[in-house]
């Protein structure tokens, strides 16, 4: 079976390979190379601070991936 191979490097941050597998499904492998990022948060409770830091990084990574893949999908 022939495979559709598509390789794209978006702004040097995402390496994306899309193939059509033996089941006829589009299968993607994506590698994200992130630059160093810094977030600052302040909370009275240490557990709240841990949550806020995780959330801040999740939002940053989500925004980067969305912008990087927007043109492809």
KEVEX-617353 format. One line per field, with one value per atom (N, C-alpha, C): residue in three letters; residue number from 1; x, y, z. Coordinates in pm, 1 decimal. Each point is the difference from the previous one (the first is absolute). Example, Ala and Ser with C-alpha at 12.3 -4.5 7.8 and 13.67 -1.06 7.14 Angstrom:
2
type = [Ala Ala Ala Ser Ser Ser]
seq = [1 1 1 2 2 2]
X = [1319.0 -89.0 90.0 -35.0 82.0 -77.0]
Y = [-569.0 119.0 120.0 105.0 119.0 109.0]
Z = [780.0 0.0 0.0 -72.0 6.0 73.0]
This chain:
73
type = [Unk Unk Unk Unk Unk Unk Unk Unk Unk Unk Unk Unk Unk Unk Unk Unk Unk Unk Unk Unk Unk Unk Unk Unk Unk Unk Unk Unk Unk Unk Unk Unk Unk Unk Unk Unk Unk Unk Unk Unk Unk Unk Unk Unk Unk Unk Unk Unk Unk Unk Unk Unk Unk Unk Unk Unk Unk Unk Unk Unk Unk Unk Unk Unk Unk Unk Unk Unk Unk Unk Unk Unk Unk Unk Unk Unk Unk Unk Unk Unk Unk Unk Unk Unk Unk Unk Unk Unk Unk Unk Unk Unk Unk Unk Unk Unk Unk Unk Unk Unk Unk Unk Unk Unk Unk Unk Unk Unk Unk Unk Unk Unk Unk Unk Unk Unk Unk Unk Unk Unk Unk Unk Unk Unk Unk Unk Unk Unk Unk Unk Unk Unk Unk Unk Unk Unk Unk Unk Unk Unk Unk Unk Unk Unk Unk Unk Unk Unk Unk Unk Unk Unk Unk Unk Unk Unk Unk Unk Unk Unk Unk Unk Unk Unk Unk Unk Unk Unk Unk Unk Unk Unk Unk Unk Unk Unk Unk Unk Unk Unk Unk Unk Unk Unk Unk Unk Unk Unk Unk Unk Unk Unk Unk Unk Unk Unk Unk Unk Unk Unk Unk Unk Unk Unk Unk Unk Unk Unk Unk Unk Unk Unk Unk Unk Unk Unk Unk Unk Unk]
seq = [1 1 1 2 2 2 3 3 3 4 4 4 5 5 5 6 6 6 7 7 7 8 8 8 9 9 9 10 10 10 11 11 11 12 12 12 13 13 13 14 14 14 15 15 15 16 16 16 17 17 17 18 18 18 19 19 19 20 20 20 21 21 21 22 22 22 23 23 23 24 24 24 25 25 25 26 26 26 27 27 27 28 28 28 29 29 29 30 30 30 31 31 31 32 32 32 33 33 33 34 34 34 35 35 35 36 36 36 37 37 37 38 38 38 39 39 39 40 40 40 41 41 41 42 42 42 43 43 43 44 44 44 45 45 45 46 46 46 47 47 47 48 48 48 49 49 49 50 50 50 51 51 51 52 52 52 53 53 53 54 54 54 55 55 55 56 56 56 57 57 57 58 58 58 59 59 59 60 60 60 61 61 61 62 62 62 63 63 63 64 64 64 65 65 65 66 66 66 67 67 67 68 68 68 69 69 69 70 70 70 71 71 71 72 72 72 73 73 73]
X = [84.7 -84.7 89.5 -34.6 80.3 -33.7 100.4 -17.7 15.5 -85.8 14.0 95.1 113.6 98.0 7.0 -11.1 3.6 85.3 108.4 88.8 1.7 -17.3 -1.7 72.4 75.3 67.9 -51.8 -85.6 -64.6 80.7 57.0 74.2 102.6 57.0 104.3 -46.7 -128.8 -49.1 -69.6 -67.5 -73.0 48.8 35.4 31.3 -119.1 -64.2 -123.4 12.2 -34.2 -6.3 -140.5 -64.6 -134.5 6.3 -45.8 -4.3 -141.0 -34.4 -123.8 40.1 -52.6 42.5 -74.9 29.8 -59.3 -151.8 -52.7 -145.0 -69.2 79.0 -56.2 -18.7 54.8 -11.6 121.4 -23.3 111.0 63.9 129.4 72.4 108.9 4.7 96.0 96.6 125.7 102.0 52.5 -10.3 41.5 99.1 110.4 100.8 6.0 -17.5 -0.5 128.0 76.3 123.6 -30.3 -2.6 -34.5 123.5 -6.3 106.3 -22.3 99.0 -17.0 -113.2 -85.1 -112.3 -0.8 -37.0 -7.0 -137.5 -61.0 -125.8 20.3 -73.1 5.8 -142.2 -21.4 -130.2 23.4 -96.0 8.0 -133.9 4.1 -119.8 33.2 -97.9 20.4 18.4 -72.1 6.3 93.8 92.1 98.9 -66.6 -105.8 -70.5 -63.5 -54.6 -56.8 108.4 118.0 111.9 41.1 8.4 35.5 -102.3 -127.1 -106.0 12.7 22.2 12.3 119.0 111.6 117.1 -27.7 -61.0 -34.9 -94.4 -99.0 -98.4 63.9 90.3 67.6 80.6 74.0 77.3 -91.2 -109.2 -94.6 -57.2 -33.6 -54.0 103.5 123.9 105.8 22.2 14.5 24.7 -120.5 -119.6 -120.9 -6.4 33.8 -0.7 104.3 118.6 107.0 -41.1 -50.4 -39.3 -114.2 -97.3 -112.8 47.8 86.5 50.6 87.5 81.0 90.0 -75.9 -105.9 -71.8 -117.5 -34.5 -116.8 -0.5 110.6 5.3 -7.3 47.3 3.5 -137.7 -76.5 -129.2 -110.2]
Y = [-117.2 117.2 123.8 97.1 122.5 88.2 69.6 87.7 144.4 83.8 143.2 48.5 55.0 49.3 150.6 61.7 145.3 41.9 69.9 45.1 152.4 58.4 145.6 44.9 105.1 57.1 142.3 22.0 130.1 87.4 103.9 98.5 -61.8 -111.4 -68.9 -47.7 1.0 -43.2 -135.3 -27.7 -126.5 -74.5 -124.8 -90.3 -93.8 0.1 -75.0 -94.2 -126.3 -98.7 -57.8 3.3 -56.1 -109.3 -119.0 -114.7 -56.7 -62.7 -76.8 -143.3 -54.1 -134.1 -110.1 -124.4 -115.1 -10.2 64.5 0.1 113.9 81.9 113.8 123.4 -3.3 114.3 91.0 128.4 94.6 -7.3 -23.8 -14.6 106.7 73.6 109.9 -28.2 36.9 0.2 142.4 62.6 139.0 13.1 69.9 27.7 150.3 42.6 141.4 35.1 92.4 48.6 138.4 10.8 126.6 77.0 131.8 82.7 10.1 51.9 21.1 100.9 -29.1 89.0 22.1 119.3 34.5 57.0 -46.6 56.6 39.1 99.3 45.0 6.5 -62.0 1.7 15.4 57.4 14.6 -41.9 -85.5 -47.7 -18.8 18.6 -19.1 -147.7 -86.5 -143.3 -67.2 -81.4 -66.3 -93.0 -71.8 -86.7 80.4 115.9 88.0 49.2 25.8 46.4 -108.5 -123.7 -110.7 -11.9 8.8 -6.9 114.0 120.0 117.1 -11.1 -53.0 -17.6 -102.9 -112.2 -100.9 57.5 72.2 59.3 101.6 81.0 100.6 -65.8 -106.2 -70.6 -72.8 -59.2 -65.7 99.2 118.9 103.2 42.9 20.5 40.0 -104.4 -124.2 -107.0 -15.4 7.3 -9.6 109.1 120.7 112.2 -20.3 -44.2 -21.9 -107.1 -112.5 -110.1 43.6 69.5 46.7 88.0 95.0 90.4 -72.9 -93.9 -72.5 -91.7 -64.9 -96.5 60.3 123.1 65.2 -10.7 29.4 -2.9 -141.3 -97.0 -138.2 -66.3 28.9 -65.1 101.4]
Z = [0.0 0.0 0.0 -84.7 -3.9 120.0 47.3 115.8 -42.9 52.7 -19.4 107.7 -39.2 96.6 -10.9 112.4 3.8 118.8 -28.5 106.3 -1.2 114.7 8.0 125.1 -9.1 115.5 14.1 97.4 18.1 94.5 -54.3 78.6 93.0 -40.3 75.2 138.2 26.7 130.6 -6.3 -108.7 -12.6 -122.8 21.8 -110.2 -11.6 -115.2 -17.6 -118.3 21.6 -106.8 0.2 -117.3 -13.5 -105.9 36.3 -91.3 -2.4 -109.0 -4.7 31.6 110.3 43.7 -74.5 33.3 -67.8 18.5 102.0 23.4 -73.0 -71.2 -72.3 86.0 120.6 91.1 -14.5 14.2 2.3 138.3 3.2 125.8 5.4 109.8 14.3 114.3 -23.2 104.8 4.1 115.2 13.2 115.2 -27.2 101.7 19.4 123.5 33.5 73.5 -55.2 62.6 56.7 130.7 63.7 44.4 -13.4 57.3 151.6 70.3 144.6 21.9 97.0 32.7 150.4 39.6 142.0 30.1 107.0 48.9 145.5 43.9 139.0 54.2 111.2 66.7 149.7 71.4 145.8 60.2 99.0 69.8 147.2 87.0 143.3 33.3 -68.7 25.9 -99.9 50.4 -85.8 -102.9 40.4 -94.5 -113.1 32.8 -102.4 -94.5 52.1 -81.8 -99.3 47.2 -89.6 -112.8 31.6 -99.7 -101.5 47.7 -87.6 -94.3 49.1 -86.2 -109.6 36.5 -100.4 -104.3 47.7 -90.8 -94.4 51.3 -82.1 -112.5 32.8 -102.5 -99.4 49.1 -89.8 -100.5 45.1 -89.0 -103.3 43.7 -93.2 -108.5 42.1 -96.8 -92.6 53.9 -81.8 -105.8 36.7 -95.4 -109.0 38.1 -97.7 -100.0 49.6 -88.2 -91.9 53.7 -81.2 -114.3 29.8 -103.6 -100.9 46.4 -88.8 -95.6 45.7 -81.6 -77.1 28.9 -59.7 -152.2 -64.3 -144.8 -57.5 75.2 -49.9 6.1 104.9 14.8 -8.7]
